[in-house]
Amino acid sequence: GFYIIAYGLGIFLLNQFILFLTPKQDPSLRDMDDDDGDHVPRLPTRSTDEFRPFMRRLPEFKFWYTTFKAIVISLILTMFSIFDIPVFWPVLVIYFFTLFFLTMRQRIAHMIQYKYVPYSYGKAKYAGKNEGPPGGAPGIKISSY
C-alpha cells in the first residue's frame, strides 16, 4: 500500500534533482530579457570568455537535507492507515517514468544547448605558473650534457 505517498515522494525528489542540476543563473532567461541584460551574470559560451564555476540553483547540502526530511516525513505518514489509499499502482509507475524521461531529456538538451556541465569529473585541470616545489622556491634543474 501507500502508493500515493511513494508517488508524492518520487515527484518531490525528481523536482529536487532538477533544481540540483539547474544553474543558478539560467542562460535561457537571458534570451527573454528585453534590455541588454548586462546586469545578468552569464555562463561562458566561448573559450575566450571568463571562467565562472558552475553554481547550482539548489546547493548540494540543501538537496541532501530536504531529501532526508522528505523521506522521514514519508516514513512517518506510512504509520497512519488513512494515507493507505487504494489506487491502481501501474498507472502511477508508468506516469512517473514518463515524467522522469521527458524532464531529463529536456534538462540534458538545455545543458547541451548552453554548454554547461553540472559535475566536475573529466574537466581540465590547469597547473599554476610555478611548477617548482611548494613555497615558491625555484627547483634545481639537472640537465644532461
N, CA, C and O atoms as a MOPAC input file, in Angstrom:
PM7 MOZYME 1SCF
protein

 N      0.81600 1    -1.19500 1     0.00000 1
 C      0.00000 1     0.00000 1     0.00000 1
 C      0.85600 1     1.25500 1     0.00000 1
 O      2.05100 1     1.21100 1    -0.29400 1
 N      0.23600 1     2.35800 1     0.32900 1
 C      0.86200 1     3.67700 1     0.42500 1
 C      1.50400 1     4.09900 1    -0.89700 1
 O      2.58800 1     4.68000 1    -0.92400 1
 N      0.80700 1     3.79200 1    -1.98800 1
 C      1.34000 1     4.15600 1    -3.30600 1
 C      1.33200 1     5.66800 1    -3.51800 1
 O      2.21600 1     6.20900 1    -4.18200 1
 N      0.34700 1     6.33900 1    -2.96100 1
 C      0.26500 1     7.79500 1    -3.12600 1
 C      1.44500 1     8.47900 1    -2.43700 1
 O      2.00900 1     9.43600 1    -2.96800 1
 N      1.81300 1     7.99000 1    -1.26400 1
 C      2.95400 1     8.57200 1    -0.54800 1
 C      4.24800 1     8.33500 1    -1.33100 1
 O      5.07000 1     9.24200 1    -1.46200 1
 N      4.42800 1     7.12800 1    -1.84700 1
 C      5.62500 1     6.82100 1    -2.62700 1
 C      5.67500 1     7.64700 1    -3.90600 1
 O      6.74200 1     8.11300 1    -4.30600 1
 N      4.52400 1     7.82900 1    -4.54800 1
 C      4.46900 1     8.63300 1    -5.77100 1
 C      4.77400 1    10.09700 1    -5.46100 1
 O      5.53300 1    10.74000 1    -6.18700 1
 N      4.19000 1    10.62400 1    -4.39100 1
 C      4.46000 1    12.00300 1    -3.99500 1
 C      5.92600 1    12.20800 1    -3.65500 1
 O      6.51200 1    13.22800 1    -4.01700 1
 N      6.52300 1    11.24400 1    -2.96000 1
 C      7.95100 1    11.32200 1    -2.63800 1
 C      8.79000 1    11.29700 1    -3.91100 1
 O      9.75600 1    12.05100 1    -4.03400 1
 N      8.42700 1    10.43600 1    -4.85500 1
 C      9.17200 1    10.36100 1    -6.11100 1
 C      9.11600 1    11.65400 1    -6.89400 1
 O     10.13300 1    12.09600 1    -7.42800 1
 N      7.94600 1    12.26800 1    -6.97400 1
 C      7.80200 1    13.53600 1    -7.69200 1
 C      8.59300 1    14.64500 1    -6.98900 1
 O      9.23500 1    15.46500 1    -7.64600 1
 N      8.54600 1    14.66700 1    -5.65700 1
 C      9.30300 1    15.67500 1    -4.91000 1
 C     10.80500 1    15.51200 1    -5.12600 1
 O     11.51400 1    16.49700 1    -5.33600 1
 N     11.29400 1    14.26600 1    -5.07500 1
 C     12.71900 1    14.02900 1    -5.28200 1
 C     13.13700 1    14.35600 1    -6.71300 1
 O     14.24800 1    14.83800 1    -6.93700 1
 N     12.26100 1    14.09900 1    -7.68000 1
 C     12.55900 1    14.47600 1    -9.06600 1
 C     12.68300 1    15.99300 1    -9.19400 1
 O     13.57900 1    16.49000 1    -9.87700 1
 N     11.80000 1    16.71400 1    -8.54900 1
 C     11.85400 1    18.17700 1    -8.57200 1
 C     13.14200 1    18.68400 1    -7.91700 1
 O     13.77300 1    19.60800 1    -8.43000 1
 N     13.53200 1    18.09300 1    -6.79900 1
 C     14.77700 1    18.48800 1    -6.13900 1
 C     15.99000 1    18.20200 1    -7.02700 1
 O     16.92800 1    18.99800 1    -7.07800 1
 N     15.96700 1    17.07100 1    -7.72200 1
 C     17.07600 1    16.70000 1    -8.59300 1
 C     17.19500 1    17.66700 1    -9.77400 1
 O     18.30100 1    18.02500 1   -10.17800 1
 N     16.05600 1    18.08600 1   -10.32300 1
 C     16.07000 1    19.05500 1   -11.42700 1
 C     16.63600 1    20.39200 1   -10.94800 1
 O     17.43200 1    21.01900 1   -11.64800 1
 N     16.22400 1    20.82700 1    -9.75500 1
 C     16.78200 1    22.07200 1    -9.20300 1
 C     18.27800 1    21.93500 1    -8.94200 1
 O     19.02300 1    22.90500 1    -9.08600 1
 N     18.72400 1    20.74200 1    -8.56100 1
 C     20.13600 1    20.48200 1    -8.30300 1
 C     20.95200 1    20.56600 1    -9.59300 1
 O     22.10500 1    20.99700 1    -9.56400 1
 N     20.37200 1    20.16300 1   -10.71500 1
 C     21.09000 1    20.18300 1   -11.99200 1
 C     21.02700 1    21.52800 1   -12.70000 1
 O     21.78900 1    21.76400 1   -13.63800 1
 N     20.14100 1    22.40600 1   -12.27300 1
 C     19.92700 1    23.67900 1   -12.94900 1
 C     20.91200 1    24.73400 1   -12.44000 1
 O     21.14300 1    24.82500 1   -11.23400 1
 N     21.49400 1    25.53100 1   -13.33900 1
 C     22.39500 1    26.58900 1   -12.88000 1
 C     21.62800 1    27.70900 1   -12.19000 1
 O     20.44700 1    27.93400 1   -12.45700 1
 N     22.32800 1    28.40700 1   -11.29200 1
 C     21.70300 1    29.49800 1   -10.55000 1
 C     21.27700 1    30.62200 1   -11.48300 1
 O     20.18600 1    31.17100 1   -11.32500 1
 N     22.10700 1    30.97000 1   -12.44200 1
 C     21.75700 1    31.95400 1   -13.45300 1
 C     21.43500 1    31.18900 1   -14.72400 1
 O     22.33500 1    30.73200 1   -15.42800 1
 N     20.16200 1    31.05300 1   -15.01100 1
 C     19.73200 1    30.27100 1   -16.15600 1
 C     19.98400 1    31.04900 1   -17.44400 1
 O     19.44700 1    32.14400 1   -17.60900 1
 N     20.79400 1    30.50700 1   -18.36300 1
 C     21.09900 1    31.23800 1   -19.59300 1
 C     19.88400 1    31.40400 1   -20.50700 1
 O     19.88100 1    32.30700 1   -21.34300 1
 N     18.86600 1    30.57600 1   -20.37800 1
 C     17.69000 1    30.71800 1   -21.23100 1
 C     16.87500 1    31.94200 1   -20.83800 1
 O     16.12700 1    32.46700 1   -21.66300 1
 N     17.00300 1    32.40900 1   -19.59800 1
 C     16.29900 1    33.61300 1   -19.17400 1
 C     16.90800 1    34.85600 1   -19.81200 1
 O     16.23400 1    35.87600 1   -19.95600 1
 N     18.16100 1    34.77500 1   -20.18900 1
 C     18.83900 1    35.89300 1   -20.84100 1
 C     18.18700 1    36.19200 1   -22.18500 1
 O     18.11000 1    37.35100 1   -22.59300 1
 N     17.71200 1    35.14600 1   -22.88000 1
 C     17.09100 1    35.33400 1   -24.18400 1
 C     15.76400 1    36.07300 1   -24.07300 1
 O     15.35900 1    36.75700 1   -25.01300 1
 N     15.08200 1    35.94500 1   -22.93800 1
 C     13.79600 1    36.60500 1   -22.75600 1
 C     13.93100 1    38.02700 1   -22.23000 1
 O     12.94500 1    38.76300 1   -22.16600 1
 N     15.15000 1    38.42000 1   -21.85200 1
 C     15.37000 1    39.75300 1   -21.29600 1
 C     15.22000 1    40.80000 1   -22.39600 1
 O     15.78500 1    40.64500 1   -23.47800 1
 N     14.45600 1    41.87400 1   -22.12400 1
 C     14.17500 1    42.89300 1   -23.13300 1
 C     15.35600 1    43.82500 1   -23.38000 1
 O     15.65400 1    44.16500 1   -24.52500 1
 N     16.03000 1    44.24000 1   -22.30400 1
 C     17.15400 1    45.17200 1   -22.48700 1
 C     18.43400 1    44.39900 1   -22.77000 1
 O     18.40000 1    43.21500 1   -23.10500 1
 N     19.56400 1    45.09000 1   -22.62900 1
 C     20.85000 1    44.45700 1   -22.93500 1
 C     21.15000 1    43.28100 1   -22.03300 1
 O     21.78600 1    42.31900 1   -22.46300 1
 N     20.70600 1    43.33900 1   -20.79600 1
 C     20.92400 1    42.24000 1   -19.86800 1
 C     22.33100 1    42.17900 1   -19.32500 1
 O     22.81200 1    41.10900 1   -18.95300 1
 N     23.01000 1    43.34400 1   -19.27600 1
 C     24.37800 1    43.34600 1   -18.77300 1
 C     24.43600 1    43.06300 1   -17.28200 1
 O     25.47200 1    42.62800 1   -16.77800 1
 N     23.35300 1    43.29900 1   -16.57600 1
 C     23.33800 1    43.07000 1   -15.14200 1
 C     23.13100 1    41.59600 1   -14.79200 1
 O     23.28800 1    41.21200 1   -13.63300 1
 N     22.78400 1    40.77100 1   -15.77200 1
 C     22.53200 1    39.35700 1   -15.53300 1
 C     23.82400 1    38.58300 1   -15.72600 1
 O     24.39700 1    38.62700 1   -16.81500 1
 N     24.31000 1    37.86800 1   -14.70100 1
 C     25.51100 1    37.04900 1   -14.88700 1
 C     25.23300 1    35.92300 1   -15.88300 1
 O     24.13400 1    35.36900 1   -15.91300 1
 N     26.22000 1    35.59500 1   -16.68200 1
 C     26.02600 1    34.59300 1   -17.72100 1
 C     27.09400 1    33.52600 1   -17.63500 1
 O     28.20400 1    33.77000 1   -17.16300 1
 N     26.74200 1    32.33600 1   -18.09900 1
 C     27.71900 1    31.26700 1   -18.21000 1
 C     28.58100 1    31.51700 1   -19.44600 1
 O     28.07900 1    32.04300 1   -20.44000 1
 N     29.86000 1    31.15600 1   -19.41100 1
 C     30.69600 1    31.35000 1   -20.59400 1
 C     30.25700 1    30.41000 1   -21.71100 1
 O     29.96100 1    29.24100 1   -21.46300 1
 N     30.21500 1    30.91600 1   -22.93000 1
 C     29.82000 1    30.09500 1   -24.07200 1
 C     30.95000 1    29.89900 1   -25.06800 1
 O     30.85700 1    29.03000 1   -25.93500 1
 N     32.01400 1    30.68300 1   -24.96700 1
 C     33.16300 1    30.54800 1   -25.85600 1
 C     34.41200 1    30.31600 1   -25.00200 1
 O     34.41100 1    30.57600 1   -23.79900 1
 N     35.46200 1    29.83000 1   -25.63300 1
 C     36.69900 1    29.56300 1   -24.90000 1
 C     37.38400 1    30.84800 1   -24.46000 1
 O     38.21000 1    30.81400 1   -23.54800 1
 N     37.06600 1    31.97500 1   -25.07800 1
 C     37.68800 1    33.24300 1   -24.70100 1
 C     36.95300 1    33.92000 1   -23.54900 1
 O     37.46300 1    34.88300 1   -22.97600 1
 N     35.76400 1    33.43300 1   -23.20400 1
 C     35.01400 1    34.02000 1   -22.09900 1
 C     35.67400 1    33.69300 1   -20.77100 1
 O     36.42000 1    32.72200 1   -20.64300 1
 N     35.37800 1    34.52900 1   -19.78900 1
 C     35.91700 1    34.32700 1   -18.44500 1
 C     35.32300 1    33.06400 1   -17.83400 1
 O     34.13100 1    32.79500 1   -17.98300 1
 N     36.16200 1    32.28900 1   -17.14400 1
 C     35.68800 1    31.07100 1   -16.49700 1
 C     34.92500 1    31.41700 1   -15.22600 1
 O     35.42900 1    32.14100 1   -14.36700 1
 N     33.72900 1    30.90400 1   -15.11300 1
 C     32.95300 1    31.03300 1   -13.88600 1
 C     32.53000 1    29.63100 1   -13.48400 1
 O     32.03000 1    28.87900 1   -14.32100 1
 N     32.71600 1    29.26700 1   -12.24200 1
 C     32.34600 1    27.91800 1   -11.84000 1
 C     30.83400 1    27.72000 1   -11.90100 1
 O     30.06800 1    28.67800 1   -11.80000 1
 N     30.41900 1    26.47800 1   -12.06700 1
 C     29.00300 1    26.14400 1   -12.11900 1
 C     28.41300 1    26.28100 1   -10.72800 1
 O     28.84300 1    25.61200 1    -9.78800 1
 N     27.42300 1    27.15600 1   -10.60500 1
 C     26.73600 1    27.32800 1    -9.32700 1
 C     25.32500 1    26.78400 1    -9.48400 1
 O     24.60500 1    27.15400 1   -10.41000 1
 N     24.94400 1    25.91700 1    -8.58500 1
 C     23.64100 1    25.26300 1    -8.66900 1
 C     22.54500 1    26.14000 1    -8.09700 1
 O     22.78300 1    26.96800 1    -7.21800 1
 N     21.32500 1    25.94100 1    -8.61600 1
 C     20.17300 1    26.64400 1    -8.06400 1
 C     19.85200 1    26.10600 1    -6.66900 1
 O     19.42700 1    26.86200 1    -5.79600 1
 N     20.05100 1    24.81500 1    -6.46000 1
 C     19.85900 1    24.19400 1    -5.15200 1
 C     21.20000 1    23.61300 1    -4.71900 1
 O     21.65500 1    22.63900 1    -5.31700 1
 N     21.85100 1    24.17800 1    -3.69700 1
 C     23.15500 1    23.66100 1    -3.26100 1
 C     23.05800 1    22.20300 1    -2.78600 1
 O     21.98900 1    21.72300 1    -2.40700 1
 N     24.19400 1    21.52400 1    -2.81900 1
 C     24.20900 1    20.09500 1    -2.51500 1
 C     23.74600 1    19.80000 1    -1.09500 1
 O     23.01700 1    18.83300 1    -0.87600 1
 N     24.15300 1    20.61400 1    -0.12700 1
 C     23.74500 1    20.36000 1     1.25400 1
 C     22.23200 1    20.46400 1     1.40400 1
 O     21.60500 1    19.61600 1     2.03900 1
 N     21.64900 1    21.50900 1     0.81600 1
 C     20.19100 1    21.65300 1     0.89800 1
 C     19.48100 1    20.53700 1     0.15800 1
 O     18.40800 1    20.10500 1     0.57800 1
 N     20.06000 1    20.06300 1    -0.93600 1
 C     19.48700 1    18.92800 1    -1.66900 1
 C     19.40100 1    17.69800 1    -0.77100 1
 O     18.34500 1    17.07300 1    -0.67400 1
 N     20.50300 1    17.34800 1    -0.11700 1
 C     20.50300 1    16.16600 1     0.74500 1
 C     19.64700 1    16.38100 1     1.98900 1
 O     18.98700 1    15.45100 1     2.45200 1
 N     19.65000 1    17.58100 1     2.52600 1
 C     18.85200 1    17.87300 1     3.73000 1
 C     17.35600 1    17.75800 1     3.43600 1
 O     16.62700 1    17.12400 1     4.19800 1
 N     16.89400 1    18.35700 1     2.35300 1
 C     15.47100 1    18.27000 1     2.02600 1
 C     15.08300 1    16.85400 1     1.61000 1
 O     13.96000 1    16.42100 1     1.86800 1
 N     15.99400 1    16.13300 1     0.97200 1
 C     15.72700 1    14.73700 1     0.62500 1
 C     15.55000 1    13.90800 1     1.88500 1
 O     14.62800 1    13.09700 1     1.97000 1
 N     16.41900 1    14.10000 1     2.85900 1
 C     16.31600 1    13.36900 1     4.12200 1
 C     15.00600 1    13.70200 1     4.83200 1
 O     14.32200 1    12.80500 1     5.32400 1
 N     14.65500 1    14.98900 1     4.88700 1
 C     13.39800 1    15.38400 1     5.53000 1
 C     12.19600 1    14.76300 1     4.83000 1
 O     11.26500 1    14.30400 1     5.49200 1
 N     12.20600 1    14.74200 1     3.50700 1
 C     11.08200 1    14.17700 1     2.75600 1
 C     10.94100 1    12.67700 1     3.01700 1
 O      9.82700 1    12.17000 1     3.14300 1
 N     12.05400 1    11.98000 1     3.09700 1
 C     11.99800 1    10.53600 1     3.36300 1
 C     11.48100 1    10.27200 1     4.77000 1
 O     10.67500 1     9.36400 1     4.97200 1
 N     11.93500 1    11.05600 1     5.74500 1
 C     11.45700 1    10.88000 1     7.12500 1
 C      9.95800 1    11.17900 1     7.21400 1
 O      9.22100 1    10.44200 1     7.86800 1
 N      9.51000 1    12.23400 1     6.57400 1
 C      8.07900 1    12.56400 1     6.59500 1
 C      7.26900 1    11.45800 1     5.92000 1
 O      6.19000 1    11.10000 1     6.39100 1
 N      7.79300 1    10.91500 1     4.81300 1
 C      7.09700 1     9.82000 1     4.13600 1
 C      7.00300 1     8.58800 1     5.01700 1
 O      5.96800 1     7.92300 1     5.05500 1
 N      8.07700 1     8.28200 1     5.72300 1
 C      8.04600 1     7.12800 1     6.63500 1
 C      7.05200 1     7.34400 1     7.77600 1
 O      6.36500 1     6.40700 1     8.18500 1
 N      6.97300 1     8.55400 1     8.28400 1
 C      6.00300 1     8.85000 1     9.35000 1
 C      4.57400 1     8.72600 1     8.82000 1
 O      3.69800 1     8.21300 1     9.51600 1
 N      4.33600 1     9.19100 1     7.59400 1
 C      2.98800 1     9.11000 1     7.03000 1
 C      2.53700 1     7.66200 1     6.80400 1
 O      1.33900 1     7.37900 1     6.81300 1
 N      3.48500 1     6.75400 1     6.60500 1
 C      3.10300 1     5.35200 1     6.41400 1
 C      2.64000 1     4.69100 1     7.70800 1
 O      2.15500 1     3.56000 1     7.67600 1
 N      2.77700 1     5.35800 1     8.82400 1
 C      2.30300 1     4.79500 1    10.09700 1
 C      0.80200 1     4.98600 1    10.29100 1
 O      0.22000 1     4.40300 1    11.20500 1
 N      0.17400 1     5.79000 1     9.44900 1
 C     -1.25200 1     6.06400 1     9.58400 1
 C     -2.00400 1     5.41300 1     8.42700 1
 O     -1.65300 1     5.60500 1     7.26300 1
 N     -3.02700 1     4.65200 1     8.75100 1
 C     -3.74900 1     3.90600 1     7.72100 1
 C     -4.62500 1     4.80900 1     6.84500 1
 O     -5.08300 1     4.38100 1     5.78500 1
 N     -4.85600 1     6.02600 1     7.26700 1
 C     -5.67700 1     6.93600 1     6.46700 1
 C     -5.00400 1     7.28100 1     5.13800 1
 O     -5.68500 1     7.61800 1     4.17000 1
 N     -3.67400 1     7.20000 1     5.08500 1
 C     -2.93000 1     7.51700 1     3.87300 1
 C     -2.77400 1     6.31400 1     2.94500 1
 O     -2.17700 1     6.43400 1     1.87600 1
 N     -3.30800 1     5.15100 1     3.34500 1
 C     -3.25000 1     3.95600 1     2.50100 1
 C     -4.45600 1     3.96700 1     1.56700 1
 O     -5.43000 1     3.24700 1     1.78400 1
 N     -4.37800 1     4.78700 1     0.53200 1
 C     -5.47700 1     4.96600 1    -0.41500 1
 C     -5.31500 1     3.94300 1    -1.53400 1
 O     -4.24400 1     3.85200 1    -2.13400 1
 N     -6.36000 1     3.17500 1    -1.82300 1
 C     -6.23700 1     2.17800 1    -2.89800 1
 C     -6.21100 1     2.84600 1    -4.27200 1
 O     -7.13200 1     3.57500 1    -4.64200 1
 N     -5.15300 1     2.58600 1    -5.01000 1
 C     -5.00200 1     3.09600 1    -6.37400 1
 C     -4.45300 1     1.97300 1    -7.24800 1
 O     -3.92000 1     0.98200 1    -6.74900 1
 N     -4.59000 1     2.14500 1    -8.54400 1
 C     -4.00300 1     1.19200 1    -9.48300 1
 C     -2.55700 1     1.61700 1    -9.72100 1
 O     -2.30100 1     2.49600 1   -10.54400 1
 N     -1.61900 1     1.01300 1    -9.01800 1
 C     -0.24200 1     1.48300 1    -8.97900 1
 C      0.50600 1     1.43400 1   -10.30500 1
 O      1.39100 1     2.26700 1   -10.50200 1
 N      0.21400 1     0.50800 1   -11.23900 1
 C      0.97400 1     0.55900 1   -12.50500 1
 C      0.81200 1     1.88000 1   -13.26200 1
 O      1.73400 1     2.31500 1   -13.95100 1
 N     -0.35600 1     2.51900 1   -13.13800 1
 C     -0.55000 1     3.81200 1   -13.79800 1
 C      0.39000 1     4.85100 1   -13.20400 1
 O      0.97700 1     5.64600 1   -13.93800 1
 N      0.54100 1     4.85200 1   -11.87500 1
 C      1.45200 1     5.79700 1   -11.23300 1
 C      2.90200 1     5.55100 1   -11.64600 1
 O      3.65900 1     6.49700 1   -11.86400 1
 N      3.28000 1     4.29400 1   -11.75100 1
 C      4.65900 1     3.96400 1   -12.12800 1
 C      4.93600 1     4.40800 1   -13.56400 1
 O      5.97000 1     5.01200 1   -13.84400 1
 N      4.01200 1     4.10600 1   -14.46600 1
 C      4.19800 1     4.49000 1   -15.86900 1
 C      4.23500 1     6.01400 1   -15.99800 1
 O      5.06500 1     6.55700 1   -16.72800 1
 N      3.34600 1     6.69700 1   -15.29600 1
 C      3.32000 1     8.15600 1   -15.36400 1
 C      4.60100 1     8.75400 1   -14.78700 1
 O      5.13000 1     9.72100 1   -15.33600 1
 N      5.11100 1     8.18800 1   -13.68100 1
 C      6.34200 1     8.71000 1   -13.08800 1
 C      7.52100 1     8.54400 1   -14.04400 1
 O      8.28600 1     9.48700 1   -14.24500 1
 N      7.67900 1     7.35800 1   -14.63600 1
 C      8.80300 1     7.15100 1   -15.54300 1
 C      8.68400 1     8.00100 1   -16.80300 1
 O      9.69300 1     8.47500 1   -17.32500 1
 N      7.46800 1     8.20000 1   -17.29600 1
 C      7.27300 1     9.08100 1   -18.44300 1
 C      7.68300 1    10.50500 1   -18.09100 1
 O      8.38900 1    11.16200 1   -18.85500 1
 N      7.24000 1    10.97300 1   -16.94000 1
 C      7.59600 1    12.31300 1   -16.48600 1
 C      9.10600 1    12.44300 1   -16.27900 1
 O      9.69800 1    13.46300 1   -16.63300 1
 N      9.72400 1    11.41000 1   -15.70800 1
 C     11.16300 1    11.42800 1   -15.46600 1
 C     11.93800 1    11.53000 1   -16.78000 1
 O     12.82300 1    12.37600 1   -16.91300 1
 N     11.61200 1    10.67800 1   -17.74500 1
 C     12.36900 1    10.67700 1   -19.00000 1
 C     12.15000 1    11.95900 1   -19.80600 1
 O     13.09300 1    12.47800 1   -20.40300 1
 N     10.93200 1    12.47000 1   -19.83000 1
 C     10.69500 1    13.71600 1   -20.56200 1
 C     11.41000 1    14.89800 1   -19.91100 1
 O     11.97200 1    15.74600 1   -20.60400 1
 N     11.38900 1    14.95100 1   -18.58900 1
 C     12.04600 1    16.04500 1   -17.87900 1
 C     13.55600 1    15.97300 1   -18.03500 1
 O     14.20800 1    16.99000 1   -18.27000 1
 N     14.11300 1    14.77800 1   -17.90600 1
 C     15.56200 1    14.65100 1   -18.03700 1
 C     16.01800 1    14.91600 1   -19.47100 1
 O     17.09300 1    15.47900 1   -19.68200 1
 N     15.22100 1    14.52000 1   -20.44700 1
 C     15.57200 1    14.80800 1   -21.83800 1
 C     15.60800 1    16.32000 1   -22.06500 1
 O     16.50500 1    16.83000 1   -22.73600 1
 N     14.64300 1    17.02500 1   -21.50900 1
 C     14.61300 1    18.48400 1   -21.63600 1
 C     15.80900 1    19.12200 1   -20.93400 1
 O     16.41200 1    20.05300 1   -21.46800 1
 N     16.16200 1    18.62800 1   -19.73600 1
 C     17.27700 1    19.18800 1   -18.97400 1
 C     18.59800 1    18.92200 1   -19.68800 1
 O     19.45500 1    19.80400 1   -19.73300 1
 N     18.78300 1    17.72700 1   -20.24700 1
 C     20.02400 1    17.40000 1   -20.95200 1
 C     20.14000 1    18.22300 1   -22.23000 1
 O     21.23300 1    18.66900 1   -22.58000 1
 N     19.02500 1    18.43100 1   -22.93100 1
 C     19.05000 1    19.28300 1   -24.12600 1
 C     19.41900 1    20.71700 1   -23.75000 1
 O     20.12100 1    21.39300 1   -24.50300 1
 N     18.95400 1    21.18500 1   -22.59400 1
 C     19.29300 1    22.52200 1   -22.11400 1
 C     20.78700 1    22.61200 1   -21.81300 1
 O     21.42600 1    23.61600 1   -22.12600 1
 N     21.34600 1    21.56200 1   -21.20500 1
 C     22.78400 1    21.53200 1   -20.90100 1
 C     23.61100 1    21.56200 1   -22.17800 1
 O     24.62600 1    22.25600 1   -22.25100 1
 N     23.17900 1    20.81500 1   -23.17600 1
 C     23.92200 1    20.77300 1   -24.43500 1
 C     23.81200 1    22.11300 1   -25.15800 1
 O     24.79800 1    22.60000 1   -25.71100 1
 N     22.62900 1    22.70700 1   -25.15700 1
 C     22.42200 1    23.97000 1   -25.86000 1
 C     23.26000 1    25.09600 1   -25.27900 1
 O     23.83600 1    25.88500 1   -26.02900 1
 N     23.33900 1    25.18500 1   -23.94600 1
 C     24.06500 1    26.28400 1   -23.30700 1
 C     25.44300 1    25.87800 1   -22.81000 1
 O     26.10500 1    26.66400 1   -22.13100 1
 N     25.88600 1    24.68300 1   -23.12800 1
 C     27.25300 1    24.20000 1   -22.89100 1
 C     27.69700 1    24.33100 1   -21.44100 1
 O     28.72600 1    24.94400 1   -21.15700 1
 N     26.93400 1    23.76400 1   -20.53400 1
 C     27.38200 1    23.69600 1   -19.15200 1
 C     27.28100 1    22.26600 1   -18.65600 1
 O     26.41300 1    21.49700 1   -19.06900 1
 N     28.19800 1    21.93400 1   -17.75700 1
 C     28.24900 1    20.59700 1   -17.18700 1
 C     28.16300 1    20.74900 1   -15.67300 1
 O     28.99900 1    21.43100 1   -15.07900 1
 N     27.16500 1    20.12600 1   -15.03200 1
 C     26.99500 1    20.32700 1   -13.59100 1
 C     27.88800 1    19.46000 1   -12.70900 1
 O     27.71800 1    19.45500 1   -11.48900 1
 N     28.82300 1    18.73600 1   -13.28700 1
 C     29.72600 1    17.92600 1   -12.47300 1
 C     31.15200 1    18.21000 1   -12.90000 1
 O     31.38400 1    18.71700 1   -13.99700 1
 N     32.10600 1    17.88700 1   -12.04500 1
 C     33.49100 1    18.25500 1   -12.31700 1
 C     34.33900 1    17.08700 1   -12.79200 1
 O     35.54400 1    17.25900 1   -12.97600 1
 N     33.77000 1    15.91500 1   -12.99600 1
 C     34.53500 1    14.76200 1   -13.46300 1
 C     34.95600 1    14.96500 1   -14.91000 1
 O     34.11800 1    15.22500 1   -15.77400 1
 N     36.23800 1    14.84900 1   -15.17300 1
 C     36.73300 1    14.92300 1   -16.52400 1
 C     37.05900 1    16.31900 1   -17.02300 1
 O     37.48200 1    16.48000 1   -18.16700 1
 N     36.87300 1    17.31700 1   -16.19700 1
 C     37.21500 1    18.67200 1   -16.64300 1
 C     38.73600 1    18.85700 1   -16.58900 1
 O     39.43200 1    18.20500 1   -15.81100 1
 N     39.21900 1    19.74800 1   -17.42300 1
 C     40.65500 1    20.00700 1   -17.47300 1
 C     41.09600 1    20.72900 1   -16.21100 1
 O     40.41200 1    21.62900 1   -15.72500 1
 N     42.24800 1    20.32400 1   -15.68700 1
 C     42.84000 1    20.98900 1   -14.52800 1
 C     44.13100 1    21.63400 1   -14.98700 1
 O     44.99000 1    20.99100 1   -15.59000 1
 N     44.24900 1    22.91400 1   -14.69000 1
 C     45.38000 1    23.68100 1   -15.16000 1
 C     46.40200 1    23.85600 1   -14.03900 1
 O     46.05300 1    24.08200 1   -12.88100 1
 N     47.67400 1    23.74400 1   -14.42100 1
 C     48.75500 1    23.93500 1   -13.46300 1
 C     49.01900 1    25.42600 1   -13.29400 1
 O     48.73100 1    26.22600 1   -14.18500 1
 N     49.56600 1    25.78300 1   -12.14800 1
 C     49.87500 1    27.18200 1   -11.87800 1
 C     51.11700 1    27.62900 1   -12.62300 1
 O     51.69500 1    26.86800 1   -13.40000 1
 N     51.53000 1    28.88200 1   -12.37900 1
 C     52.72700 1    29.41700 1   -13.02800 1
 C     53.97700 1    28.66900 1   -12.57600 1
 O     54.78300 1    28.22200 1   -13.39200 1
 N     54.12000 1    28.54400 1   -11.24200 1
 C     55.29500 1    27.85900 1   -10.70400 1
 C     55.04600 1    26.36600 1   -10.72200 1
 O     54.06600 1    25.87600 1   -10.16100 1
 N     55.92600 1    25.66700 1   -11.35800 1
 C     55.82700 1    24.22100 1   -11.30500 1
 C     56.94000 1    23.66400 1   -10.44000 1
 O     57.20400 1    22.46200 1   -10.45300 1
 N     57.59100 1    24.53800 1    -9.69000 1
 C     58.64300 1    24.13100 1    -8.78400 1
 C     58.06300 1    23.61100 1    -7.48800 1
 O     56.85200 1    23.41300 1    -7.39000 1
 N     58.90600 1    23.38600 1    -6.48800 1
 C     58.43100 1    22.88300 1    -5.20500 1
 C     57.55600 1    23.91200 1    -4.48600 1
 O     57.62500 1    25.09800 1    -4.81000 1
 N     56.74300 1    23.49700 1    -3.52800 1
 C     55.88000 1    24.44100 1    -2.81300 1
 C     56.69400 1    25.48900 1    -2.07200 1
 O     57.83700 1    25.23400 1    -1.69400 1
 N     56.12600 1    26.64400 1    -1.86700 1
 C     56.81600 1    27.72200 1    -1.18100 1
 C     57.39100 1    28.74000 1    -2.13900 1
 O     57.87700 1    29.78400 1    -1.70500 1
 N     57.35000 1    28.47000 1    -3.40800 1
 C     57.80700 1    29.43300 1    -4.39700 1
 C     59.29400 1    29.39000 1    -4.67200 1
 O     59.77500 1    30.15300 1    -5.51000 1
 N     60.04200 1    28.52900 1    -4.00200 1
 C     61.48500 1    28.44900 1    -4.24800 1
 C     61.71800 1    27.72300 1    -5.56200 1
 O     61.07800 1    26.70900 1    -5.83800 1
 N     62.62100 1    28.23400 1    -6.36100 1
 C     62.88900 1    27.55900 1    -7.64300 1
 C     63.54900 1    26.21100 1    -7.40700 1
 O     64.38100 1    26.05700 1    -6.51300 1
 N     63.17700 1    25.26500 1    -8.20100 1
 C     63.74500 1    23.91900 1    -8.09300 1
 C     65.09800 1    23.83800 1    -8.76400 1
 O     65.44500 1    24.70300 1    -9.56800 1
 N     65.85600 1    22.82200 1    -8.44900 1
 C     67.16900 1    22.61700 1    -9.05000 1
 C     66.98100 1    21.80300 1   -10.31500 1
 O     66.44300 1    20.69600 1   -10.28900 1
 N     67.43600 1    22.37600 1   -11.43200 1
 C     67.30900 1    21.69400 1   -12.69500 1
 C     68.60500 1    20.93600 1   -12.96400 1
 O     69.69500 1    21.50300 1   -12.88700 1
 N     68.47900 1    19.67700 1   -13.27300 1
 C     69.63600 1    18.86100 1   -13.62000 1
 C     69.51600 1    18.54000 1   -15.10300 1
 O     68.52700 1    17.95600 1   -15.54500 1
 N     70.51300 1    18.92100 1   -15.85100 1
 C     70.46100 1    18.64700 1   -17.28200 1
 C     71.61500 1    17.73400 1   -17.65700 1
 O     72.69500 1    17.79600 1   -17.06900 1
 N     71.37500 1    16.90900 1   -18.61900 1
 C     72.45600 1    16.03400 1   -19.09800 1
 C     73.12800 1    16.68900 1   -20.29800 1
 O     72.48300 1    17.35700 1   -21.10600 1
 N     74.42400 1    16.48200 1   -20.39200 1
 C     75.20100 1    17.09900 1   -21.48600 1
 C     75.28700 1    16.20300 1   -22.62800 1
 O     75.89800 1    16.54800 1   -23.63900 1

